[in-house]
Amino acid sequence: MSNNREHFNTQIGFILACVGSAVGLGNLWLFPWRLGQYGGAAFLIPYLLFVYLIGVTGLMGEYGLGRMTGKGPMGAYDHVLRKRGFLFGRTMGTYPVIITFLITIFYSVVTAWVVRYVWEAIFPSFLDKPDFGAHFNELFETSPAIIWLGVCLLIIGLILGRGVTKGIEGINRIIMPALFLVLLIMIVRSATLPGAGKGFEYLLSPDWSQLTKPITWAMALGQAFFSVSLMGAAMVVYGSYLSRDTDVPYSSFLTASFDTVAALAAALVIIPAVFAFGIDPAAGPPLVFVTMPEVFKNMPGGYIFSMMFFVGVLFAAISSLMSIMEVVVDGFMDQFNTSRKFSVAIVATLAFILGIPLAVDLDNLSLIVDFVSIYLMPIGAVLAGVVFFAINPISETRNEINVGSKYPVGKWWEPIARYIFIGVSLLVVILQMLYQVG
Ligand code: TRP
């Protein structure tokens, strides 16, 4: 029951956990690539607009809904719908939990690559590899792929098994500040490389024509949703561990802002470095795993910087994966009334078994990542919006969000949540479906 539910100890611990969830592979791996693909600085216009208008609103909704009900999506949707006489809330709430389980699987596979890279980067011989493209392909060799996936899930399982305050909050309090420090040092390193200027030029010369294409706007919103972890899942669960004196609007604003700072920082680390060594920035997914090691190979102090970089990526990835898997663990505990440790063990084992086909084949992996992130995830965000902004009376929602806030949102916010949030996210679901087919 919600009264003996664990709570975050402090507001700053909660915010760091949410920043940990938000800042992940989406920022370090996808954002710089999308920026390159969709017009450089021009992409920032739709992106920032969506993060602050739609992202912050969605976060307030998810934190508020979780805090009001003290439950993950299944219990939370049931609570809201039951009051209006609908009995299918719980069924509806299983959707985000199942989709988040799919995310757990592929996110673990990619996080396992990062764990492996950190291990390898400890040894100075890491950078002696003649060809990182070939090394990337080695990630898919059966036995090592399975072992590293197991190692990754074991680490996450051990953290989650310790619970919300000792596990999630405790770890994020250490690794989030460390991640931002790493990004800062890396920005300085990249900016001082000879030839880095071309990278800045590229970042600062926007291709405005991209803004006339609907796909740019659809990708910007999809990226904003993914990056702040919006889909009626992780942020509802983290919200359910909140005490009533936490400031929800302020925490939402901070989560989105730190997330944006991290994304921009990642672009400032990667793009100038890549240009300094004359590599194509739109290189796609291998950017972090192939291009960056090539950069470090040629960089003075490359050994130290590569280790630091991959530790940073690891911190970003595991703090996000924790929030993703926690949704499934919480759903499992809620549904089957099992202990936390038992639920963690089951979820990690299932993710391990189902992750194997993706860990050994990049095509399988890309297929599921695209399908889940483009089609299935935004639907989860829309559902959460519909439940809390349309089915729950909006004035009640706003009052709930404002409890404990020094910066309460006014009545002006209601149409933004009710019409703009739901309308724009629905539009994007439809646009992405139209544009991404095939
Ligand atoms: N925001 C994370 C990233 O940028 C990914 C993530 C964490 C996520 N939790 C989530 C995505 C929940 C969707 C739902 O990498």
Residues whose N, C-alpha, C, O or C-beta is under 5 A from the ligand:
A	BS01	LIG	S21 A22 V23 G24 L25 G26 N27 F226 S227 V228 S229 L230 M231 A234 S320 S323 I324
